[in-house]
Every structure is written in structure tokens, then in C-alpha cells.
Amino acid sequence: MTLQEESFKADASLSPQGVDYAQKMSETLLRHREEERAQLVKKGAPDAPLKPLIVWTSSRRRTIETSSYLAAKGYRVRQRSQMSQMNPGVCEKKSEKRIREEYPDEVEKHDLDPYHHRFPRAEVKNQAVDAAYQELTYTVLSRCGGSARTHHSRA
């Protein structure tokens, strides 16, 4: 949902539809958090706010723009280049339209499970997230005086 559709890897801004989706997604997330808090209170927990939400995004323009609605509401947004898709595989330098034409079965699989699906010869998103998690863990351990060598992978 970007304005620049000719390149899968282009760092384009969100289209008007993408902006609308980002706002609706943010509103849904905030509504879900409020429902979660209400359920906890109903079960006897103190009527207190949930832990502060920190939003992690890649450093790509569209993810930063997607998080801007939450940032405007006062939520902390952190950008990590490790969360960007590093290798789009067969989608490299192809528009979304061309990808849909050439790989309809893959697109269908991706639409069903975008977090785990991997286009041929591409890096799957959870690999990028795991890399970001490991980097974050290393940073936290370094700042706390711990050893990154003692950390075990989540995988």
C-alpha cells in the first residue's frame, strides 16, 4: 500500500489507503489493550493502566509512517534496521502487480500468513525479528554489564 508501486523494495510513503489502514490498525490495537485491561480488572486486578506500550518498527519509511498514529498518541516508537526485510528473494525489483501475476500461489500463502510465509529465496519476517531480538538482547545485556555469550537464542 505504498505510493511507489514499481519496486518491491522501494522506500515509499504510504498511500492514502495505507494511511487509513495504519490508523484503523492502531485504533484496533488500542481498543484491544483497553479490553485486555478491563478483563484484568474484572478478574480482580487493580484498576491501573497496562505496562507502557513500545512500538518497534523497521527503519523503512512506510513502517515509520504506520507507527506515527501511535507516536502522536504518546506511545514510544523505536526503529531498528534489523527489522527490515533484508532479502526479498524472487520479488526483488518487482512491483506488487508483477509479483501477484507471476506468483499467485505464493501471494495467496503470504496473505494467509505474512509473518511465517517466505517467497522463494527470500528471508522470512520472523528471521528478521529474531535478528532484531538478538541485537536488542545483546544491547540490554551490554548496558547492564551482563555477558551476551550467556544468552540463548529464542529459536
Phi and psi in degrees as GROMACS dihedral restraints (atoms count N, CA, C in turn):
[ dihedral_restraints ]
;  ai    aj    ak    al  type     phi  dphi    fc
    3     4     5     6     1  -107.7    20    10
    4     5     6     7     1   163.6    20    10
    6     7     8     9     1   -73.0    20    10
    7     8     9    10     1   -27.9    20    10
    9    10    11    12     1  -101.8    20    10
   10    11    12    13     1    99.3    20    10
   12    13    14    15     1   -94.9    20    10
   13    14    15    16     1    -4.0    20    10
   15    16    17    18     1   -81.1    20    10
   16    17    18    19     1   -11.9    20    10
   18    19    20    21     1  -137.9    20    10
   19    20    21    22     1   127.7    20    10
   21    22    23    24     1   -61.0    20    10
   22    23    24    25     1   -36.1    20    10
   24    25    26    27     1   -92.2    20    10
   25    26    27    28     1    -0.8    20    10
   27    28    29    30     1   -57.2    20    10
   28    29    30    31     1   143.6    20    10
   30    31    32    33     1   -95.9    20    10
   31    32    33    34     1    67.3    20    10
   33    34    35    36     1   -91.5    20    10
   34    35    36    37     1   160.2    20    10
   36    37    38    39     1   -74.2    20    10
   37    38    39    40     1   162.5    20    10
   39    40    41    42     1   -67.8    20    10
   40    41    42    43     1   145.8    20    10
   42    43    44    45     1   -75.6    20    10
   43    44    45    46     1   170.3    20    10
   45    46    47    48     1   -56.8    20    10
   46    47    48    49     1   -36.1    20    10
   48    49    50    51     1   -67.0    20    10
   49    50    51    52     1   -37.3    20    10
   51    52    53    54     1   -65.9    20    10
   52    53    54    55     1   -40.3    20    10
   54    55    56    57     1   -62.6    20    10
   55    56    57    58     1   -44.3    20    10
   57    58    59    60     1   -61.1    20    10
   58    59    60    61     1   -44.7    20    10
   60    61    62    63     1   -61.8    20    10
   61    62    63    64     1   -44.1    20    10
   63    64    65    66     1   -60.6    20    10
   64    65    66    67     1   -41.7    20    10
   66    67    68    69     1   -66.0    20    10
   67    68    69    70     1   -44.8    20    10
   69    70    71    72     1   -64.9    20    10
   70    71    72    73     1   -40.4    20    10
   72    73    74    75     1   -62.6    20    10
   73    74    75    76     1   -43.2    20    10
   75    76    77    78     1   -63.7    20    10
   76    77    78    79     1   -44.3    20    10
   78    79    80    81     1   -62.1    20    10
   79    80    81    82     1   -39.0    20    10
   81    82    83    84     1   -64.9    20    10
   82    83    84    85     1   -43.7    20    10
   84    85    86    87     1   -61.1    20    10
   85    86    87    88     1   -46.3    20    10
   87    88    89    90     1   -65.7    20    10
   88    89    90    91     1   -38.4    20    10
   90    91    92    93     1   -64.9    20    10
   91    92    93    94     1   -41.7    20    10
   93    94    95    96     1   -61.3    20    10
   94    95    96    97     1   -43.3    20    10
   96    97    98    99     1   -63.1    20    10
   97    98    99   100     1   -39.2    20    10
   99   100   101   102     1   -67.3    20    10
  100   101   102   103     1   -39.5    20    10
  102   103   104   105     1   -64.4    20    10
  103   104   105   106     1   -39.7    20    10
  105   106   107   108     1   -62.4    20    10
  106   107   108   109     1   -44.1    20    10
  108   109   110   111     1   -62.8    20    10
  109   110   111   112     1   -43.3    20    10
  111   112   113   114     1   -62.6    20    10
  112   113   114   115     1   -38.7    20    10
  114   115   116   117     1   -65.1    20    10
  115   116   117   118     1   -39.9    20    10
  117   118   119   120     1   -63.7    20    10
  118   119   120   121     1   -43.6    20    10
  120   121   122   123     1   -62.7    20    10
  121   122   123   124     1   -41.6    20    10
  123   124   125   126     1   -60.8    20    10
  124   125   126   127     1   -31.7    20    10
  126   127   128   129     1   -87.4    20    10
  127   128   129   130     1     5.9    20    10
  129   130   131   132     1   105.2    20    10
  130   131   132   133     1     0.8    20    10
  132   133   134   135     1   -72.6    20    10
  133   134   135   136     1   157.6    20    10
  135   136   137   138     1   -61.6    20    10
  136   137   138   139     1   147.1    20    10
  138   139   140   141     1   -79.0    20    10
  139   140   141   142     1    78.0    20    10
  141   142   143   144     1  -132.0    20    10
  142   143   144   145     1   157.2    20    10
  144   145   146   147     1   -62.6    20    10
  145   146   147   148     1   153.1    20    10
  147   148   149   150     1   -68.8    20    10
  148   149   150   151     1   166.9    20    10
  150   151   152   153     1   -54.6    20    10
  151   152   153   154     1   146.9    20    10
  153   154   155   156     1   -57.6    20    10
  154   155   156   157     1   139.3    20    10
  156   157   158   159     1   -87.7    20    10
  157   158   159   160     1   130.8    20    10
  159   160   161   162     1  -116.5    20    10
  160   161   162   163     1   125.7    20    10
  162   163   164   165     1   -97.7    20    10
  163   164   165   166     1   126.1    20    10
  165   166   167   168     1  -105.4    20    10
  166   167   168   169     1   130.2    20    10
  168   169   170   171     1  -129.9    20    10
  169   170   171   172     1   165.5    20    10
  171   172   173   174     1   -75.2    20    10
  172   173   174   175     1   178.8    20    10
  174   175   176   177     1   -90.9    20    10
  175   176   177   178     1     8.8    20    10
  177   178   179   180     1   -78.7    20    10
  178   179   180   181     1   145.5    20    10
  180   181   182   183     1   -53.6    20    10
  181   182   183   184     1   -46.2    20    10
  183   184   185   186     1   -65.9    20    10
  184   185   186   187     1   -31.7    20    10
  186   187   188   189     1   -75.9    20    10
  187   188   189   190     1   -35.2    20    10
  189   190   191   192     1   -64.5    20    10
  190   191   192   193     1   -44.2    20    10
  192   193   194   195     1   -64.8    20    10
  193   194   195   196     1   -36.6    20    10
  195   196   197   198     1   -62.7    20    10
  196   197   198   199     1   -36.8    20    10
  198   199   200   201     1   -83.3    20    10
  199   200   201   202     1    -8.0    20    10
  201   202   203   204     1   -63.0    20    10
  202   203   204   205     1   -31.4    20    10
  204   205   206   207     1   -62.9    20    10
  205   206   207   208     1   -43.4    20    10
  207   208   209   210     1   -68.8    20    10
  208   209   210   211     1   -38.5    20    10
  210   211   212   213     1   -61.2    20    10
  211   212   213   214     1   -40.9    20    10
  213   214   215   216     1   -64.7    20    10
  214   215   216   217     1   -24.2    20    10
  216   217   218   219     1   -87.6    20    10
  217   218   219   220     1     3.5    20    10
  219   220   221   222     1    98.3    20    10
  220   221   222   223     1     3.2    20    10
  222   223   224   225     1   -80.3    20    10
  223   224   225   226     1   144.7    20    10
  225   226   227   228     1   -76.6    20    10
  226   227   228   229     1   135.2    20    10
  228   229   230   231     1  -120.3    20    10
  229   230   231   232     1   128.5    20    10
  231   232   233   234     1  -118.4    20    10
  232   233   234   235     1   133.9    20    10
  234   235   236   237     1  -105.8    20    10
  235   236   237   238     1   134.4    20    10
  237   238   239   240     1  -133.7    20    10
  238   239   240   241     1   121.2    20    10
  240   241   242   243     1   -63.1    20    10
  241   242   243   244     1   -25.4    20    10
  243   244   245   246     1   -65.0    20    10
  244   245   246   247     1   -17.2    20    10
  246   247   248   249     1   -85.6    20    10
  247   248   249   250     1    -5.2    20    10
  249   250   251   252     1   -76.0    20    10
  250   251   252   253     1   146.7    20    10
  252   253   254   255     1   -69.5    20    10
  253   254   255   256     1   122.2    20    10
  255   256   257   258     1   -83.2    20    10
  256   257   258   259     1   -39.2    20    10
  258   259   260   261     1  -134.2    20    10
  259   260   261   262     1   106.2    20    10
  261   262   263   264     1   -80.8    20    10
  262   263   264   265     1     2.5    20    10
  264   265   266   267     1    61.1    20    10
  265   266   267   268     1  -130.6    20    10
  267   268   269   270     1   -66.9    20    10
  268   269   270   271     1   -11.2    20    10
  270   271   272   273     1   -83.7    20    10
  271   272   273   274     1    -8.2    20    10
  273   274   275   276     1   -50.1    20    10
  274   275   276   277     1   127.8    20    10
  276   277   278   279     1    60.7    20    10
  277   278   279   280     1    24.6    20    10
  279   280   281   282     1  -115.4    20    10
  280   281   282   283     1   143.6    20    10
  282   283   284   285     1   -74.0    20    10
  283   284   285   286     1   161.7    20    10
  285   286   287   288     1   -59.8    20    10
  286   287   288   289     1   -39.2    20    10
  288   289   290   291     1   -59.7    20    10
  289   290   291   292     1   -46.5    20    10
  291   292   293   294     1   -65.7    20    10
  292   293   294   295     1   -40.0    20    10
  294   295   296   297     1   -60.7    20    10
  295   296   297   298     1   -44.7    20    10
  297   298   299   300     1   -63.2    20    10
  298   299   300   301     1   -36.5    20    10
  300   301   302   303     1   -71.6    20    10
  301   302   303   304     1   -43.4    20    10
  303   304   305   306     1   -83.5    20    10
  304   305   306   307     1   -27.2    20    10
  306   307   308   309     1  -132.7    20    10
  307   308   309   310     1    56.9    20    10
  309   310   311   312     1   -60.5    20    10
  310   311   312   313     1   -37.2    20    10
  312   313   314   315     1   -66.7    20    10
  313   314   315   316     1   -41.0    20    10
  315   316   317   318     1   -66.1    20    10
  316   317   318   319     1   -40.2    20    10
  318   319   320   321     1   -62.4    20    10
  319   320   321   322     1   -41.4    20    10
  321   322   323   324     1   -62.3    20    10
  322   323   324   325     1   -44.7    20    10
  324   325   326   327     1   -61.3    20    10
  325   326   327   328     1   -41.6    20    10
  327   328   329   330     1   -64.2    20    10
  328   329   330   331     1   -42.2    20    10
  330   331   332   333     1   -62.8    20    10
  331   332   333   334     1   -32.5    20    10
  333   334   335   336     1   -75.8    20    10
  334   335   336   337     1   -34.2    20    10
  336   337   338   339     1  -150.5    20    10
  337   338   339   340     1    73.4    20    10
  339   340   341   342     1   -65.3    20    10
  340   341   342   343     1   -23.5    20    10
  342   343   344   345     1   -72.7    20    10
  343   344   345   346     1   -39.4    20    10
  345   346   347   348     1   -99.4    20    10
  346   347   348   349     1   -21.4    20    10
  348   349   350   351     1   -68.1    20    10
  349   350   351   352     1   145.3    20    10
  351   352   353   354     1  -133.6    20    10
  352   353   354   355     1   123.2    20    10
  354   355   356   357     1   -66.1    20    10
  355   356   357   358     1   154.2    20    10
  357   358   359   360     1   -51.1    20    10
  358   359   360   361     1   133.3    20    10
  360   361   362   363     1    62.6    20    10
  361   362   363   364     1    19.9    20    10
  363   364   365   366     1  -107.1    20    10
  364   365   366   367     1   163.6    20    10
  366   367   368   369     1   -87.4    20    10
  367   368   369   370     1   132.7    20    10
  369   370   371   372     1   -79.8    20    10
  370   371   372   373     1   148.7    20    10
  372   373   374   375     1   -58.8    20    10
  373   374   375   376     1   -37.8    20    10
  375   376   377   378     1   -68.2    20    10
  376   377   378   379     1   -21.0    20    10
  378   379   380   381     1   -67.0    20    10
  379   380   381   382     1   -41.9    20    10
  381   382   383   384     1   -66.4    20    10
  382   383   384   385     1   -39.9    20    10
  384   385   386   387     1   -65.6    20    10
  385   386   387   388     1   -42.1    20    10
  387   388   389   390     1   -61.2    20    10
  388   389   390   391     1   -39.3    20    10
  390   391   392   393     1   -63.3    20    10
  391   392   393   394     1   -41.8    20    10
  393   394   395   396     1   -65.7    20    10
  394   395   396   397     1   -40.1    20    10
  396   397   398   399     1   -60.5    20    10
  397   398   399   400     1   -44.8    20    10
  399   400   401   402     1   -64.6    20    10
  400   401   402   403     1   -40.3    20    10
  402   403   404   405     1   -64.0    20    10
  403   404   405   406     1   -43.8    20    10
  405   406   407   408     1   -62.2    20    10
  406   407   408   409     1   -45.1    20    10
  408   409   410   411     1   -60.3    20    10
  409   410   411   412     1   -45.0    20    10
  411   412   413   414     1   -59.9    20    10
  412   413   414   415     1   -43.2    20    10
  414   415   416   417     1   -63.4    20    10
  415   416   417   418     1   -46.6    20    10
  417   418   419   420     1   -63.2    20    10
  418   419   420   421     1   -46.4    20    10
  420   421   422   423     1   -62.2    20    10
  421   422   423   424     1   -39.8    20    10
  423   424   425   426     1   -62.6    20    10
  424   425   426   427     1   -42.5    20    10
  426   427   428   429     1   -70.7    20    10
  427   428   429   430     1   -27.0    20    10
  429   430   431   432     1   -92.8    20    10
  430   431   432   433     1     1.5    20    10
  432   433   434   435     1    83.0    20    10
  433   434   435   436     1     8.1    20    10
  435   436   437   438     1   -84.7    20    10
  436   437   438   439     1   177.7    20    10
  438   439   440   441     1  -106.8    20    10
  439   440   441   442     1   126.6    20    10
  441   442   443   444     1   -68.0    20    10
  442   443   444   445     1   -20.9    20    10
  444   445   446   447     1   -69.0    20    10
  445   446   447   448     1   -22.4    20    10
  447   448   449   450     1   -84.7    20    10
  448   449   450   451     1    -8.9    20    10
  450   451   452   453     1   -76.8    20    10
  451   452   453   454     1   136.3    20    10
  453   454   455   456     1  -101.6    20    10
  454   455   456   457     1   144.6    20    10
  456   457   458   459     1   -63.5    20    10
  457   458   459   460     1   151.2    20    10
  459   460   461   462     1   -71.5    20    10
  460   461   462   463     1   -23.3    20    10
